[in-house]
Amino acid sequence: MSVRSGARYFSIFMTLWLAASPSTFLRASAGFITARVHITLFVGPTAYPKVPLRLLMSNNYPDKISAPTENPPRTQHSELEVEKKFRVPDNPVEFNNLKETLSSVGFQVTHEEEFVDWYFDLPGPNWHFTLNNIWIRYREKKWKIDKNNWGWKGSWQVKRGDTTVDGGATRDRGGMTIFREYHGVTARDMILEMLSSLDRDKISQGLADATVTVPSLKFYNGHDIPHLDGAEELVPFSIFKTFRTCWKIPPCDKGNKFSALKVDIDRTDFEFAVGEVEAVFPLGCNDTATVESGKGHIRDLVELLTSGQNKSLVEDEKGSSSRAMPMGKLECYLKNNNKCLYEACCRAGVM
């Protein structure tokens, strides 16, 4: 049978079918049309745009390969972090005692991490965000791609001193800090919003008065500077690598008073070590009792970890002993590498 004859018989058949049962024909036609639409969406040449490699290396998975829609999903990650730092001893015996103390109360090493932190602000001496206890960070984490290969994936983060608790202080006298943390898309949007709310004339004047020749600079200490479209005014003021060991109570030990806490022991590429105990709560948590209970458990655990041979004592002007408050990683970095910003932070009360 020729193609023309086949088409003729098919036309006669469809005419008879439509005359016999119009509703059946319409349902079948609708199904055929729907199938055509679905096929076009999933296999059409313009259905999914090519995804840049930099997005495939991003922490913001919903943005990574999502199909085009009118209102694409947005990742939001924010939390209230309460933490207290403690000294990590250099002495191997004391360090072993520290690990034994953690093990004795139920903590186990869950994993190790390696990451690079970039911190950004307007060019100095106009460190607008930092001096207001707002820390803009880009964190790149090392991750295993496959059996033999490793890569890095990064995301923007914002840490903002929480002034809604403890009478407006973000650090109490015992060295405990309270921050609101934002990650991924939420952090990127916040950075752009904070920049847009600034006086553009002041930003321009600040760039003119800057003590550095950025932001036209594309490298910092030999590294490619992370870029955020719309935030070209921001420049890095520090970059360092951290090697972290993470400790947690196993999920099966729910009755442990420290089960909600996490302990991190950090060592940096500039030969500094510090530990921190932290509790994380959903941002907007209104359960004051829960937060206060977490803070109490943090104090108790730090007391355990800094007792005995791991106890660091200093004498004040009156000759009495008190527990030394260890520096954080960024604080130590700035003190040794960016004295002007460090002193400005101390004057502003954020360090």
LINSUL-V934533 format. One line per field, one symbol per residue. psi: psi as a letter, one per 40 degrees, with the letter a starting at -180 (. if undefined). Layout:
BEGIN
psi->???
END
This chain:
BEGIN
psi->hiddddddddddddddddddgdddddddddddddddddddddeidedhihhiddddeiegddedfiihidgiihhhhiihhhihiihhidhdddddddddddddeeiihdiiihihhhhiaiiifggdddeefhhhihhhihihdadeiiahhiiiihhhhheeiffehehideehihihhiibddddddddddddeihdddddddddeieieieeheihfeihhihhhefediiieihiihhhhhhihidefdehdedeiihhhihieffiiiiihihhihhehegddddddddddddddddddeibeehhiihadeeiiihihiiidddddddeegdddddddddeee.
END
